[in-house]
Amino acid sequence: MWSQRLTDRAAFELGRSATRLPSVVFWHCQGVSADEIGRRLSPFGTSWDANRALDAAARLIAQSLNSGDLQPAA
């Protein structure tokens, strides 16, 4: 639900990482390092790429939680 809040501009700025945000959050929750997440996002990815994606995901999740629009998943 939260990933649908990603604007076109933010998706453009994130590049290929935009479609991988749920995976990035999952990997982070599993304890995968930012360096490894960056490498999973692209062959030349770094921790900067991972942290940028995590920041974007955190903003989207916070917006969803603060809006009260979340409904229980069926």
C-alpha positions as CSV (number, residue, x, y, z in Angstrom):
1,M,0.0,0.0,0.0
2,W,2.7,2.5,0.9
3,S,4.7,2.0,-2.3
4,Q,1.8,3.2,-4.4
5,R,2.4,6.7,-2.9
6,L,5.6,7.1,-4.8
7,T,5.3,10.1,-7.1
8,D,6.6,10.0,-10.7
9,R,9.2,12.5,-9.9
10,A,10.5,10.5,-6.9
11,A,10.5,7.3,-9.0
12,F,12.5,9.1,-11.7
13,E,15.0,10.3,-9.2
14,L,15.4,6.8,-7.7
15,G,15.7,5.2,-11.1
16,R,15.6,1.4,-11.1
17,S,15.5,1.3,-7.3
18,A,12.0,2.8,-7.4
19,T,10.4,-0.6,-8.3
20,R,12.6,-2.4,-5.7
21,L,11.6,-0.5,-2.6
22,P,9.6,-3.3,-1.0
23,S,12.6,-5.6,-1.5
24,V,14.9,-3.0,-0.1
25,V,12.8,-2.7,3.1
26,F,12.7,-6.5,3.3
27,W,16.4,-6.9,3.0
28,H,17.0,-4.1,5.5
29,C,14.6,-5.9,8.0
30,Q,16.6,-9.1,7.4
31,G,19.8,-7.4,8.5
32,V,21.4,-7.1,5.1
33,S,24.0,-4.4,5.1
34,A,23.6,-1.2,3.1
35,D,26.6,-2.1,1.0
36,E,25.1,-5.4,0.0
37,I,21.6,-3.9,-0.6
38,G,23.3,-1.3,-2.9
39,R,25.0,-4.2,-4.8
40,R,21.7,-6.0,-5.2
41,L,20.2,-2.9,-6.7
42,S,22.8,-2.5,-9.4
43,P,26.2,-3.9,-10.3
44,F,27.9,-0.6,-9.3
45,G,25.5,0.1,-6.4
46,T,26.9,1.4,-3.1
47,S,25.5,2.0,0.4
48,W,24.5,5.5,-0.8
49,D,22.0,3.9,-3.2
50,A,20.6,1.7,-0.5
51,N,20.3,4.5,2.0
52,R,18.6,6.7,-0.6
53,A,16.1,4.0,-1.3
54,L,15.5,3.3,2.4
55,D,15.0,7.0,3.1
56,A,12.4,7.1,0.3
57,A,10.6,4.0,1.6
58,A,10.6,5.4,5.2
59,R,9.0,8.6,4.0
60,L,6.3,6.7,2.1
61,I,5.6,4.4,5.0
62,A,5.4,7.4,7.4
63,Q,3.0,9.1,5.1
64,S,0.8,6.0,4.9
65,L,0.8,5.6,8.7
66,N,0.1,9.3,9.4
67,S,-2.7,9.6,6.8
68,G,-4.8,7.0,8.5
69,D,-5.7,5.6,5.0
70,L,-4.3,2.1,5.8
71,Q,-6.9,-0.6,5.8
72,P,-6.4,-4.1,7.1
73,A,-5.1,-6.3,4.3
74,A,-7.5,-9.0,3.3
